[in-house]
Amino acid sequence: MSQSHHKGISRIDCPQKRMHGWYVRVQFKNEKRAKFVSDQKYGGKEAALQKALEFRDKMMEELGRPVTECVIIGTNPRNKSGVVGVRRTVKRYRGKNGQVYFNEVYEVTWNAGRERRGRTSVSIKKYGEREAFRRACAIRRQKEQELYGKPVVGKWADVLGKLCAA
């Protein structure tokens, strides 16, 4: 299989089986979708690639994944906060007198462009546990909107429900 330079789309040329076309694969939140787009059925290599792109975008939308060439991480079993890009941690910093202080925070990270990561934190001491988490989630959601044009819908329903219930 060769690359198409489009995320989730690979080229298949197998003369023995007379199989020529594009293989589309999309995965998000442990759900997988795949489709083979034949050159013959769609009128040639370029036309089939355009159809494959349409199928990929449609599959991404059905799964709730933003339509983007960027890597999107759905869920991770190591994530304790329930929100991708938000974690509870302890930050260490030095005061003006040189003394070392520790501050519990919710740290927010996001992809800020090619090979760059954005990072900020919200103090638990200053805002309290619940409000700090809410603010951290709001920052993460805002960054998703800036990056993808809309937040990743599926993951926010659960978190917003927990915030409202508590």
N, C-alpha and C positions, 0 to 999 in steps of 0.2 A: 504494500500500500504506500502510495506517495502522498505528500502533503499538498493541500490546495492553497495554503496561506490564508485560509478562512477557518476560524475556530469551529471545531466539531465536524469538519468535512474532509474526507480523504478520497483519493482517486483509486479506483480499482480497474486494472486492465489485465484480464485473464484470457488470452487467446484460446487456450485449450477448452475452456467452457463457453467461449464466445460471450464473455461477460465484460462489458465496458460501461463505466458510469461512476457516479459519486456516492459514497457511503456517508450518510448523515447520522451523527450520534449526539444526543443531548442527555445530560444527567444533572439532576438537582434534587436535593433532599431525599436521597436514596431511591429516587424514581428514575428510570432510564427509558429513553425512546430512541428508536433507530429506524432508518428507512434507506433503501437503495433506490437511486434515481438513475435510470438507464439512459444512455446516450441515444439509443435507437428510439425509445418511446417518446422522448422529448425533442428530437430533431437535431442532434449533434452535441458535441462536447460543451460548447459555451452555453447553449440554451439549457442543457441539463444542469450545468453549474448554477445558472440563475434560478432554476426551479428548486435545486437543492438548498440554496440560500433562503428561498421563500419558505420551504418546509422547515428548515432549522429555526427561523425566526418564529414561525407559528408554534412549533413544539416548545420553544423557550417560553413563549407567552402562556401556553396552556399549563406549563409546570410552575408558572409564577416567577420565573427567572428573568432578570432584566436582559433585554436584547442588547448585548455588548460583546466586543471581542475580548474584553478583560476577563481575568479569572475571577469567578464568584464562588465563595465558600459558603455552603448552605449551613450545615450543622457539624459540630465536632463533639465527640463524647468527652473530651477534656475540658470543654467550656463549662464553667460552673455558674456563670451569671445568667445564661440562657440567651444572651445577645452576642452575636459575632462582633468582635471589635471592642467589647466592653469587658473589663476585668477589674476585680477588686485586688488592690495591692498596697504595699507599704512603701512610700517614697522616703528616701534618706536625703537630707540636705544640711548644709552648714549655715549657721546663723552668722550675724555680723561679728560676734565675739569669737568665732572659730569653733563654737560648740556644735556637736552633731545632734540633729533633731530627726524624729521620725513622724510621718504623717500618713494616716490611712486615707486612701483615695480610690475613686473609680477612674481607671485610666482608659481613655478612648483612643483607638488607633484606626487609621484608614489609609488606603492607597492614595498617595498624593501625586501620582504621575509616574513616569518611567523610572524605576529603581529608586523611588522616594517614598517614605512613609511619614504621614502626619501623625502627631501625637499631642494629646493634651490630657489634663486630669481635673477632677472635681473633688474637692475636699469633703470628706465625711464629717470631720470635726466642725467645719463651717456650716454645712447645710443639713447635717443629719443623714442617717443611712438611706432612708427612702427618697428624700429630695435629691441627694447626690446621685443616686442611681437614675432617677427620673431625668435629671439634667444631663447625665452622661448619655443616656439613650437618645435624648433630644439632639445632642451634638452629633452622635453617630448617624441618626436619621437625616439630619441636615446635610451631612457630608455625602451620604448616599444620593440624596436628591441632586446635589451639585455634580457628582460623578456620573450618575446614570440617568438623570432626568426625573427619577421617581424612586421612592424607597422600595426595598425588597419586601413586598407585601406580606408574604407568608409568615415570616418570622415575627413581625410586629404585632400581629393579632394576639398571640399568646402572652407576650410581654405586657402589652397594654392592659390585657385582662387581669394579669397579676397585680399590676400597679393600681388599678381601680379597685380591686377587691381588698387590698391590704389597708 
